[in-house]
Amino acid sequence: MSGRHQFQELTRDFTPERRRRVGAKKAELAAEMALRELRRAMDLTQQDLADRLQVNQPAVAKLEQRTDMYISSLRSYIESIGGELRIVASFPAGEVAITNFSRVSEEETGTGAEA
């Protein structure tokens, strides 16, 4: 025997409570990913992403290692792998979506007509 088993086989004897805890942990881990892990989960290489972002591969590597970056850079990264960036503040009473960081308007960049 190779020592490999289907996950379903390994968890067959779990109690309903343990299955719930495992499910909650799985959801928690899936909800928290570093950019590199997210890119890999989308089955993309750094070069694939560099091509989409029209930058070189080292720029993607550098972006994935940063702990502080522009929201626009993060948005471009997320959108290039097929996602949508949303900024959400969590409070004990609930969550609030922050809208200040939606697309920069033409007015702010100076490319639009005056209102």
One Martini backbone bead per residue (centre of mass of N, CA, C, O) as a GRO file, in nm:
protein
  115
    1MET     BB    1   0.098   0.035   0.020
    2SER     BB    2   0.132   0.392  -0.026
    3GLY     BB    3  -0.028   0.585   0.201
    4ARG     BB    4  -0.273   0.668   0.033
    5HIS     BB    5  -0.569   0.874   0.085
    6GLN     BB    6  -0.867   0.966   0.094
    7PHE     BB    7  -1.009   1.215   0.265
    8GLN     BB    8  -1.284   1.079   0.308
    9GLU     BB    9  -1.161   0.831   0.450
   10LEU     BB   10  -1.020   0.984   0.691
   11THR     BB   11  -1.320   1.130   0.778
   12ARG     BB   12  -1.545   0.915   0.829
   13ASP     BB   13  -1.523   0.917   1.173
   14PHE     BB   14  -1.628   1.184   1.212
   15THR     BB   15  -1.782   1.403   1.376
   16PRO     BB   16  -1.995   1.656   1.331
   17GLU     BB   17  -1.824   1.858   1.494
   18ARG     BB   18  -1.555   1.807   1.350
   19ARG     BB   19  -1.656   1.878   1.066
   20ARG     BB   20  -1.722   2.170   1.135
   21ARG     BB   21  -1.435   2.256   1.219
   22VAL     BB   22  -1.299   2.185   0.954
   23GLY     BB   23  -1.475   2.371   0.777
   24ALA     BB   24  -1.400   2.635   0.921
   25LYS     BB   25  -1.093   2.616   0.871
   26LYS     BB   26  -1.107   2.602   0.566
   27ALA     BB   27  -1.244   2.878   0.527
   28GLU     BB   28  -1.025   3.045   0.670
   29LEU     BB   29  -0.789   2.967   0.482
   30ALA     BB   30  -0.928   3.062   0.216
   31ALA     BB   31  -0.963   3.370   0.323
   32GLU     BB   32  -0.636   3.341   0.375
   33MET     BB   33  -0.411   3.486   0.141
   34ALA     BB   34  -0.153   3.512  -0.028
   35LEU     BB   35  -0.075   3.617  -0.331
   36ARG     BB   36   0.085   3.368  -0.418
   37GLU     BB   37  -0.140   3.163  -0.342
   38LEU     BB   38  -0.357   3.282  -0.522
   39ARG     BB   39  -0.212   3.244  -0.790
   40ARG     BB   40  -0.181   2.936  -0.762
   41ALA     BB   41  -0.487   2.874  -0.734
   42MET     BB   42  -0.515   2.997  -1.042
   43ASP     BB   43  -0.285   2.869  -1.218
   44LEU     BB   44  -0.032   3.079  -1.199
   45THR     BB   45   0.233   3.246  -1.303
   46GLN     BB   46   0.439   3.506  -1.292
   47GLN     BB   47   0.449   3.536  -1.602
   48ASP     BB   48   0.150   3.545  -1.656
   49LEU     BB   49   0.105   3.801  -1.485
   50ALA     BB   50   0.304   3.986  -1.626
   51ASP     BB   51   0.159   3.984  -1.897
   52ARG     BB   52  -0.110   4.107  -1.790
   53LEU     BB   53   0.047   4.368  -1.653
   54GLN     BB   54   0.294   4.464  -1.820
   55VAL     BB   55   0.547   4.316  -1.687
   56ASN     BB   56   0.790   4.182  -1.512
   57GLN     BB   57   0.856   3.913  -1.317
   58PRO     BB   58   1.008   4.063  -1.082
   59ALA     BB   59   0.766   4.252  -1.018
   60VAL     BB   60   0.585   4.028  -0.909
   61ALA     BB   61   0.768   3.924  -0.686
   62LYS     BB   62   0.779   4.193  -0.534
   63LEU     BB   63   0.474   4.229  -0.486
   64GLU     BB   64   0.437   3.956  -0.320
   65GLN     BB   65   0.640   4.069  -0.078
   66ARG     BB   66   0.477   4.292   0.003
   67THR     BB   67   0.328   4.488   0.285
   68ASP     BB   68   0.327   4.758   0.104
   69MET     BB   69   0.072   4.916  -0.103
   70TYR     BB   70  -0.101   5.007  -0.351
   71ILE     BB   71  -0.423   4.974  -0.432
   72SER     BB   72  -0.387   4.975  -0.741
   73SER     BB   73  -0.192   4.733  -0.746
   74LEU     BB   74  -0.379   4.530  -0.615
   75ARG     BB   75  -0.610   4.555  -0.813
   76SER     BB   76  -0.457   4.464  -1.064
   77TYR     BB   77  -0.383   4.187  -0.962
   78ILE     BB   78  -0.669   4.079  -0.905
   79GLU     BB   79  -0.789   4.134  -1.192
   80SER     BB   80  -0.572   3.953  -1.350
   81ILE     BB   81  -0.710   3.685  -1.191
   82GLY     BB   82  -1.043   3.757  -1.179
   83GLY     BB   83  -1.100   3.976  -0.971
   84GLU     BB   84  -1.223   4.175  -0.685
   85LEU     BB   85  -1.173   4.458  -0.507
   86ARG     BB   86  -1.235   4.478  -0.151
   87ILE     BB   87  -1.303   4.703   0.114
   88VAL     BB   88  -1.314   4.589   0.461
   89ALA     BB   89  -1.460   4.666   0.768
   90SER     BB   90  -1.423   4.534   1.096
   91PHE     BB   91  -1.672   4.492   1.346
   92PRO     BB   92  -1.853   4.386   1.606
   93ALA     BB   93  -2.129   4.482   1.443
   94GLY     BB   94  -1.964   4.458   1.164
   95GLU     BB   95  -1.959   4.535   0.818
   96VAL     BB   96  -1.773   4.769   0.594
   97ALA     BB   97  -1.773   4.915   0.294
   98ILE     BB   98  -1.519   5.076   0.120
   99THR     BB   99  -1.546   5.338  -0.140
  100ASN     BB  100  -1.285   5.519  -0.185
  101PHE     BB  101  -1.137   5.262  -0.360
  102SER     BB  102  -1.245   5.294  -0.603
  103ARG     BB  103  -1.224   5.406  -0.879
  104VAL     BB  104  -1.061   5.642  -1.030
  105SER     BB  105  -1.149   5.930  -1.129
  106GLU     BB  106  -1.122   6.155  -1.378
  107GLU     BB  107  -1.111   6.402  -1.194
  108GLU     BB  108  -0.858   6.307  -1.024
  109THR     BB  109  -0.666   6.274  -1.296
  110GLY     BB  110  -0.749   6.506  -1.519
  111THR     BB  111  -0.932   6.362  -1.775
  112GLY     BB  112  -1.185   6.513  -1.726
  113ALA     BB  113  -1.451   6.687  -1.706
  114GLU     BB  114  -1.591   6.943  -1.576
  115ALA     BB  115  -1.858   6.982  -1.330
   0.00000   0.00000   0.00000
